[in-house]
Amino acid sequence: MRLLFVNRYAYPDTSATAQMLTELTEELDRRGAVVTIVSGDAFYLDGAGPLAPHERYKGITIRRVQSLSVSRRRLRWRAVDCVLFYLLAAWTVMRLPRPDCLIVMSDPPLLSVLAAFLGWVKRCPSVCWLQDVFPDIAIRIRVLPDGFATGGLQRLARWSMNRLDRTIVVGRCMQRHLASQGVQASRLTYIPNWADGACIHSLEPAAGNEFAVAHGLVGQFVVMYSGNFGLVHEVETLLRLLRVTASLERVVFCFVGHGASLHEIKEAVFREGWRHVRFLPFQSKAWLQWSLSAAHVHVITLRSDMTGLSVPSKLYGIMAAGRPVLFIGPETSETAMVIHEARCGYVVRPGDVRGAEQILRRVLGNDQELHAKGQAGRNYFDRYCDRPIAAAGFWRVLSEVVTKGVGTDGARGQHSSRMAFPRGTT
C-alpha cells in the first residue's frame, strides 16, 4: 500500500501527535507499506529552528512545508500559520503521485475538510485519524465564540467526515459524540491510542530508579502528572487537592512536562508556598520508563465538558509502566471506562476533592493495593493497548478501505465528479 499522511508535526518532533504518527508509520513501513508524510518544518515547542524540507527516516519519506514558527501564545498568528499549512500541504499533496490512501490527523484543526477535498481531487480513499474534535473544543474553552460562524465550522467538519471513507477515533465517547452529531456510524472506527510496551516496563520507584535518584524522589510517596497540561484538563480540583494534601508526610506531587494550563498550578504553588510540589521538564522517550516508574500513583484530569471531544493518551504509558491511576474527570469518558475495565485505578468526578484526598490517604503506604492495580493495568495494556496491537488495527482498516476503493461519495469503487457542500456553508 502507498500511504500518504498529513499532519503539522512529525518526526523528529516529540509532541504527542508527532510521536504517535512516527510510531504508527514505523509499524506500517515494517509491514511493507510505502509511507510518505507531509508535515510542517517547525517543532511544536517554540524556539527550535526549521527542519529540512526533505528527509528519509528509516523507510519513510518526509516532505515538509514552510511554517511561520510563531509562539503558541499568539493566537492570531497561529491561525495564520494554520491557513498557510492548509494551502502548502494541499499544494504538496496535489503534486505527489496518487496514493492508495490519504490519511490526515487533526493538527491543525479541520484537516478532515482538506482530506475530503484532496481525496475527491486525487480520486483516492481518504481517512481522518481524529485525536481531538474541533471546533467543539475551541468553543468549550472559549477560544471561539459559540455563534453562527462556529456553527458553520461544525457543520463543515461533520460534512467532511461523512465524505471520508473512514474516521478513526481514539475513544468510544468520541465515537458516540460524533454519531450523535450526524456522522454516519458506519464511517466511524474506534482504535485507541497506545504506548510502546517494548520500551516502557515497570521499575521499582526506589533507589534503583535513576530518575528518582536524580530528582531527590527516593523515600517520597510520588504522585505524578506526566505530559501535557492543556486547556482541556481539569485544573481547579487538582489545585484544591494540592492544598488539602500539603500537610501529608512524604507526599510529593511531581509535574513532568508542559502545557497551557500549567502556569495556573505554578502560580498557586508560588502564592501558597507549597513545598510538596515540584516541576520537571518534558522527558524524552529514552527516559520515559524511568520517569513514569518513579511515581507511586499517576494523576490524569479532564474537564467535564470535554467528554467525547478529547481523550488523554497519557493513560497508556502509565499502564505500560505498571502504575495505578487517579483520574479526575467524567465517568462517561474513555479514560474512566478503561480504568474501570482494567481495574487499574480510581475515578472521581471533577469537584470531588474529598474523594480524591481519601483515595490518596488510603493508598499512602499500601504497597499491596498499588502493586495489584498497577499489575492489572499492565495486563490490560498487554491485551489491548500495546503498539503492535494498534498497528494491526490500522493495517486492517486501511487495507479494507484500499481494497474496497470507497470513494468520497461513499459509493464503492466510485468517486463523485462533483463536490457537494453542506447547506449553510456556501
C-alpha positions as CSV (number, residue, x, y, z in Angstrom):
1,M,0.0,0.0,0.0
2,R,1.1,3.5,-0.8
3,L,0.0,5.6,2.2
4,L,0.2,9.4,2.4
5,F,-0.1,11.0,5.9
6,V,-0.7,14.7,6.6
7,N,-0.1,16.4,10.0
8,R,1.5,19.6,11.1
9,Y,4.1,17.8,13.3
10,A,6.0,14.6,12.6
11,Y,9.4,13.1,13.2
12,P,11.7,14.3,14.9
13,D,9.2,16.4,16.9
14,T,8.3,15.0,20.3
15,S,4.8,16.3,20.7
16,A,2.1,13.6,21.3
17,T,0.6,13.5,17.8
18,A,4.1,13.5,16.2
19,Q,5.2,10.6,18.3
20,M,2.1,8.6,17.6
21,L,2.4,9.3,13.9
22,T,6.1,8.3,13.9
23,E,5.4,5.0,15.7
24,L,2.5,4.1,13.5
25,T,4.3,4.8,10.3
26,E,7.3,2.8,11.5
27,E,5.0,-0.2,12.1
28,L,3.3,0.3,8.7
29,D,6.6,0.5,7.0
30,R,7.7,-2.6,8.7
31,R,4.6,-4.4,7.3
32,G,5.5,-3.4,3.7
33,A,3.6,-0.1,3.2
34,V,5.3,2.7,1.2
35,V,4.8,5.7,3.6
36,T,5.1,9.4,2.9
37,I,4.4,12.1,5.4
38,V,3.6,15.8,4.7
39,S,4.3,17.9,7.7
40,G,5.5,21.4,8.7
41,D,9.1,22.3,9.2
42,A,8.7,23.7,12.8
43,F,8.8,22.0,16.1
44,Y,5.7,22.0,18.5
45,L,7.6,23.8,21.2
46,D,8.8,27.4,20.4
47,G,12.4,28.3,19.7
48,A,13.6,25.4,17.5
49,G,14.8,26.2,14.0
50,P,13.3,25.0,10.8
51,L,13.7,21.3,9.7
52,A,15.0,20.2,6.3
53,P,12.3,20.2,3.5
54,H,13.1,16.6,2.7
55,E,14.2,13.7,4.8
56,R,14.3,9.9,4.7
57,Y,13.7,8.4,8.1
58,K,14.1,4.6,8.0
59,G,11.8,3.7,5.1
60,I,9.6,6.7,5.5
61,T,9.7,9.8,3.2
62,I,9.0,13.1,4.9
63,R,8.2,16.2,3.0
64,R,8.0,19.4,5.0
65,V,6.2,22.7,4.1
66,Q,7.2,26.1,5.5
67,S,5.8,27.2,8.8
68,L,5.8,30.7,10.5
69,S,7.3,29.3,13.7
70,V,5.2,31.7,15.8
71,S,4.8,31.5,19.5
72,R,1.9,29.3,20.6
73,R,0.6,32.2,22.8
74,R,0.0,34.4,19.7
75,L,-3.4,33.0,18.7
76,R,-3.9,35.2,15.6
77,W,-0.6,34.4,14.1
78,R,-1.2,30.7,14.9
79,A,-4.4,30.9,12.9
80,V,-2.5,32.4,10.0
81,D,0.0,29.6,10.3
82,C,-2.8,27.0,10.2
83,V,-4.1,28.6,6.9
84,L,-0.6,28.6,5.5
85,F,-0.2,24.9,6.3
86,Y,-3.6,24.0,4.7
87,L,-2.5,25.7,1.5
88,L,1.1,24.5,1.3
89,A,0.1,20.9,2.4
90,A,-2.6,20.8,-0.2
91,W,-0.2,22.0,-2.9
92,T,2.3,19.4,-1.9
93,V,-0.2,16.6,-1.9
94,M,-1.5,17.6,-5.3
95,R,2.0,17.4,-6.8
96,L,2.7,13.9,-5.3
97,P,1.7,10.7,-7.0
98,R,-1.7,9.4,-6.2
99,P,-1.6,7.3,-3.0
100,D,-3.7,4.2,-2.3
101,C,-5.0,6.1,0.8
102,L,-4.7,9.6,2.2
103,I,-4.7,9.8,6.0
104,V,-4.9,13.1,7.9
105,M,-4.7,13.7,11.6
106,S,-6.3,16.7,13.4
107,D,-3.5,19.2,13.7
108,P,-4.2,21.8,12.5
109,P,-7.9,21.5,13.2
110,L,-10.3,20.6,10.5
111,L,-7.8,18.7,8.4
112,S,-10.8,16.4,7.6
113,V,-12.1,19.1,5.3
114,L,-8.8,19.2,3.4
115,A,-8.9,15.4,3.2
116,A,-12.4,15.4,1.7
117,F,-11.3,17.8,-0.9
118,L,-7.9,16.1,-1.7
119,G,-9.5,12.7,-1.8
120,W,-12.0,14.0,-4.3
121,V,-9.3,15.6,-6.5
122,K,-6.8,12.8,-6.3
123,R,-9.5,10.1,-6.7
124,C,-8.2,8.1,-3.7
125,P,-9.7,6.9,-0.5
126,S,-9.3,9.3,2.4
127,V,-9.3,8.7,6.2
128,C,-9.1,11.0,9.2
129,W,-7.3,9.9,12.3
130,L,-9.1,12.1,14.8
131,Q,-7.3,13.0,18.1
132,D,-9.5,16.0,19.1
133,V,-12.9,17.3,17.9
134,F,-12.8,20.8,16.6
135,P,-14.2,23.4,16.6
136,D,-16.2,21.9,19.6
137,I,-13.2,22.1,21.9
138,A,-12.4,25.7,20.9
139,I,-16.0,26.7,21.7
140,R,-15.9,24.9,25.1
141,I,-12.7,26.6,26.2
142,R,-13.9,29.9,24.8
143,V,-11.2,30.4,22.3
144,L,-14.0,30.7,19.7
145,P,-17.5,32.2,20.3
146,D,-20.5,30.0,20.1
147,G,-22.4,31.5,17.2
148,F,-23.3,31.4,13.6
149,A,-19.8,31.2,12.3
150,T,-18.7,28.4,14.6
151,G,-21.9,26.6,13.9
152,G,-20.9,26.7,10.2
153,L,-17.5,25.2,11.1
154,Q,-19.2,22.4,13.0
155,R,-21.4,21.6,10.0
156,L,-18.4,21.7,7.7
157,A,-16.5,19.3,10.0
158,R,-19.4,16.8,10.2
159,W,-19.9,17.1,6.4
160,S,-16.3,16.3,5.7
161,M,-16.4,13.2,7.9
162,N,-19.4,11.9,6.0
163,R,-17.4,12.4,2.8
164,L,-14.4,10.4,4.1
165,D,-14.1,6.7,3.8
166,R,-13.4,6.4,7.5
167,T,-12.8,8.4,10.6
168,I,-10.7,6.6,13.2
169,V,-11.5,7.9,16.7
170,V,-9.4,7.3,19.8
171,G,-12.3,6.9,22.2
172,R,-15.7,5.3,22.4
173,C,-17.1,8.5,23.9
174,M,-15.8,10.3,20.8
175,Q,-17.5,7.8,18.6
176,R,-20.8,8.3,20.4
177,H,-20.5,12.1,20.3
178,L,-19.8,12.2,16.5
179,A,-22.6,9.8,15.8
180,S,-25.0,12.0,17.9
181,Q,-23.9,15.0,15.8
182,G,-24.8,13.3,12.5
183,V,-21.7,11.5,11.4
184,Q,-22.6,8.1,9.9
185,A,-21.8,5.3,12.4
186,S,-20.6,3.1,9.5
187,R,-17.8,5.6,8.8
188,L,-16.5,5.6,12.4
189,T,-13.9,3.2,13.7
190,Y,-12.6,3.0,17.2
191,I,-8.8,2.4,17.6
192,P,-7.4,3.6,21.0
193,N,-4.0,5.2,21.2
194,W,-1.2,3.2,22.7
195,A,2.3,3.2,24.3
196,D,5.3,1.1,23.3
197,G,5.3,-1.8,25.7
198,A,8.8,-2.8,24.5
199,C,10.3,0.4,25.7
200,I,8.2,1.0,28.9
201,H,8.4,-1.5,31.7
202,S,7.6,-1.5,35.4
203,L,10.5,-0.5,37.5
204,E,10.7,-0.1,41.3
205,P,10.2,3.6,42.4
206,A,13.1,3.3,44.8
207,A,16.9,3.6,45.0
208,G,17.5,1.8,41.7
209,N,15.4,4.2,39.7
210,E,17.8,6.7,38.1
211,F,15.1,9.4,37.6
212,A,14.0,9.1,41.2
213,V,17.6,9.4,42.4
214,A,18.4,12.3,40.1
215,H,15.5,14.4,41.3
216,G,15.5,13.5,45.0
217,L,12.4,11.4,45.0
218,V,13.7,8.4,46.8
219,G,11.9,7.9,50.1
220,Q,8.9,10.0,49.0
221,F,5.4,9.0,48.0
222,V,5.3,10.4,44.5
223,V,2.0,11.5,42.9
224,M,2.9,12.4,39.3
225,Y,1.2,14.3,36.5
226,S,3.2,13.4,33.4
227,G,2.7,15.0,30.0
228,N,0.8,18.0,28.6
229,F,-1.4,20.0,30.9
230,G,-3.6,21.8,28.5
231,L,-6.8,23.8,28.4
232,V,-9.0,20.6,28.2
233,H,-7.7,19.4,31.6
234,E,-9.3,19.9,35.0
235,V,-7.4,22.4,37.0
236,E,-9.5,23.6,39.9
237,T,-10.0,20.2,41.5
238,L,-6.3,19.4,41.3
239,L,-5.4,22.8,42.9
240,R,-7.7,22.1,45.8
241,L,-6.3,18.6,46.1
242,L,-2.8,20.1,46.4
243,R,-4.0,22.4,49.1
244,V,-5.6,19.7,51.3
245,T,-2.6,17.3,51.0
246,A,0.1,19.9,51.8
247,S,0.4,18.5,55.3
248,L,0.7,14.8,54.4
249,E,4.1,13.5,55.2
250,R,6.3,12.1,52.4
251,V,3.7,13.0,49.7
252,V,5.3,14.9,46.7
253,F,3.3,16.0,43.7
254,C,5.6,16.0,40.6
255,F,4.5,17.7,37.4
256,V,6.6,16.5,34.4
257,G,6.0,18.3,31.2
258,H,4.4,21.5,29.9
259,G,1.1,22.9,28.8
260,A,-1.1,25.9,28.5
261,S,-2.7,25.5,32.0
262,L,0.4,24.6,33.9
263,H,1.1,28.2,34.8
264,E,-2.0,28.2,37.0
265,I,-0.5,25.4,39.1
266,K,2.9,27.2,39.3
267,E,1.3,30.5,40.3
268,A,-0.7,28.8,43.1
269,V,2.4,26.9,44.3
270,F,4.4,30.2,44.5
271,R,1.5,32.1,46.1
272,E,0.7,29.4,48.7
273,G,4.3,28.5,49.4
274,W,3.7,24.7,48.9
275,R,6.9,22.7,49.4
276,H,5.3,19.4,48.3
277,V,5.0,20.3,44.6
278,R,7.8,20.0,42.0
279,F,8.0,20.8,38.4
280,L,10.3,19.0,36.0
281,P,10.8,19.4,32.2
282,F,9.5,17.1,29.5
283,Q,11.2,13.7,29.4
284,S,12.5,12.1,26.2
285,K,11.2,8.7,25.2
286,A,14.5,7.1,26.4
287,W,13.8,8.3,29.9
288,L,10.1,7.7,29.9
289,Q,10.1,4.3,31.6
290,W,12.3,5.7,34.4
291,S,10.1,8.8,35.0
292,L,6.8,7.0,34.8
293,S,8.0,4.3,37.2
294,A,9.3,6.9,39.7
295,A,5.6,7.5,40.7
296,H,3.5,5.5,43.1
297,V,0.3,7.0,41.7
298,H,-0.3,8.9,38.5
299,V,-2.9,11.7,38.1
300,I,-4.9,12.4,34.9
301,T,-7.5,15.1,34.7
302,L,-10.2,16.1,32.1
303,R,-12.8,18.8,32.3
304,S,-16.4,17.5,32.5
305,D,-17.4,19.3,29.3
306,M,-14.6,17.5,27.3
307,T,-16.2,14.1,27.2
308,G,-16.2,12.9,23.6
309,L,-14.0,15.7,22.4
310,S,-10.6,14.8,23.8
311,V,-9.1,11.6,25.2
312,P,-5.8,11.8,27.2
313,S,-3.4,9.4,25.7
314,K,-1.0,9.5,28.7
315,L,-3.0,6.7,30.3
316,Y,-1.4,4.0,28.1
317,G,2.2,4.8,29.1
318,I,1.2,4.7,32.7
319,M,-0.4,1.3,32.3
320,A,2.7,0.1,30.5
321,A,4.8,1.2,33.4
322,G,2.5,-0.8,35.8
323,R,1.3,2.2,37.9
324,P,-2.2,2.9,39.2
325,V,-4.1,6.0,38.0
326,L,-6.2,8.5,39.8
327,F,-8.4,10.1,37.2
328,I,-10.3,13.3,37.9
329,G,-12.8,13.5,35.1
330,P,-16.2,12.4,33.8
331,E,-17.3,8.9,34.3
332,T,-18.5,8.7,30.7
333,S,-15.1,9.4,29.2
334,E,-12.8,6.8,27.5
335,T,-10.3,7.2,30.3
336,A,-12.8,6.3,33.0
337,M,-14.1,3.4,31.1
338,V,-10.6,1.9,30.6
339,I,-9.7,2.3,34.2
340,H,-12.9,0.6,35.3
341,E,-12.4,-2.2,32.7
342,A,-8.8,-2.8,33.7
343,R,-9.4,-2.2,37.4
344,C,-6.1,-0.2,37.4
345,G,-7.0,2.8,39.4
346,Y,-9.6,5.2,40.7
347,V,-12.1,7.7,39.2
348,V,-13.5,10.8,40.9
349,R,-15.6,13.4,39.3
350,P,-14.3,17.0,38.9
351,G,-15.0,18.9,42.1
352,D,-14.8,15.8,44.3
353,V,-11.7,16.9,46.3
354,R,-12.7,14.9,49.3
355,G,-13.0,11.7,47.3
356,A,-9.6,12.2,45.7
357,E,-8.0,13.0,49.1
358,Q,-9.4,9.9,50.7
359,I,-8.0,7.7,48.0
360,L,-4.5,9.2,48.4
361,R,-4.7,8.8,52.2
362,R,-5.8,5.2,51.8
363,V,-3.1,4.1,49.4
364,L,-0.3,6.0,51.1
365,G,1.9,3.2,52.2
366,N,-0.5,0.5,50.9
367,D,2.0,-1.1,48.6
368,Q,-0.1,-4.3,48.1
369,E,-3.1,-2.4,46.6
370,L,-0.8,-0.2,44.5
371,H,1.0,-3.2,43.1
372,A,-2.2,-5.1,42.3
373,K,-3.8,-2.2,40.4
374,G,-0.6,-1.4,38.6
375,Q,-0.2,-5.0,37.5
376,A,-3.8,-5.1,36.4
377,G,-3.2,-2.1,34.3
378,R,-0.2,-3.7,32.6
379,N,-2.1,-6.9,32.0
380,Y,-4.9,-4.9,30.2
381,F,-2.3,-3.0,28.3
382,D,-0.7,-6.1,27.0
383,R,-4.0,-7.4,25.7
384,Y,-5.4,-4.2,24.2
385,C,-3.1,-1.1,24.2
386,D,0.4,-2.1,23.1
387,R,1.8,-0.6,19.9
388,P,1.7,-3.7,17.7
389,I,-1.9,-4.2,18.5
390,A,-2.9,-0.7,17.5
391,A,-0.7,-1.0,14.3
392,A,-2.5,-4.3,13.4
393,G,-5.9,-2.5,13.8
394,F,-4.7,0.3,11.5
395,W,-3.4,-2.1,8.9
396,R,-6.7,-4.0,8.9
397,V,-8.8,-0.8,8.5
398,L,-6.6,0.8,5.8
399,S,-6.4,-2.5,3.9
400,E,-10.2,-2.7,3.9
401,V,-10.5,0.9,2.7
402,V,-8.0,0.4,-0.1
403,T,-9.4,-2.9,-1.1
404,K,-13.0,-1.6,-1.3
405,G,-11.9,1.6,-3.0
406,V,-14.6,3.5,-1.3
407,G,-14.7,7.0,-2.8
408,T,-15.5,10.3,-1.2
409,D,-19.1,9.9,-2.3
410,G,-19.5,6.7,-0.3
411,A,-20.2,4.5,-3.3
412,R,-18.0,1.5,-3.5
413,G,-15.4,1.9,-6.3
414,Q,-16.7,5.2,-7.5
415,H,-15.7,8.8,-6.9
416,S,-18.1,11.7,-7.4
417,S,-17.1,14.2,-10.1
418,R,-19.0,16.9,-8.2
419,M,-18.1,18.3,-4.7
420,A,-21.4,18.8,-2.9
421,F,-21.2,21.2,0.1
422,P,-23.3,21.2,3.2
423,R,-26.1,23.7,3.4
424,G,-25.2,26.9,5.2
425,T,-21.5,26.8,4.3
426,T,-21.5,28.1,0.7
